[in-house]
Amino acid sequence: MTTTIEGVRFEVQLAPRASRDAVLGEHDGALKIALTAPPVEGAANAALVAFLADHLGCAKRDVRITRGESSRRKTIEAHGVTLEAVAALVAPTIAGASSSVRKRK
């Protein structure tokens, strides 16, 4: 993740046709997001923009896919958003993973 003059730029690893829309955590330096939308005719891209706008608390017009329109790996620019807001998307998944880890005897 990097800051820009207008907001934040970050990578997303998209998993289309999932059973539910969810942030899955971090994968290879990118925010991994599962969406129910299929990767057909831009449906997954539109769903990704709407999902991010909703979870980052900004308008859809403030979220742009700047690279990777036809790839699962995308670069996103979110205007008017902070690094902390993007990091907060991953925090619940990390907390859930650490609470489910069991210690072996």
HELIX and SHEET records of a PDB file:
HELIX    1   1 ALA A   43  LEU A   56  1                                  14    
HELIX    2   2 LYS A   60  ASP A   62  5                                   3    
HELIX    3   3 LEU A   83  SER A   99  1                                  17    
SHEET    1   A 4 THR A   2  THR A   3  0                                        
SHEET    2   A 4 GLY A   7  ALA A  15 -1                                        
SHEET    3   A 4 ALA A  30  ALA A  34  1                                        
SHEET    4   A 4 ALA A  22  HIS A  27 -1                                        
SHEET    1   B 4 THR A   2  THR A   3  0                                        
SHEET    2   B 4 GLY A   7  ALA A  15 -1                                        
SHEET    3   B 4 ARG A  73  HIS A  79 -1                                        
SHEET    4   B 4 VAL A  63  ARG A  67 -1                                        
END                                                                             
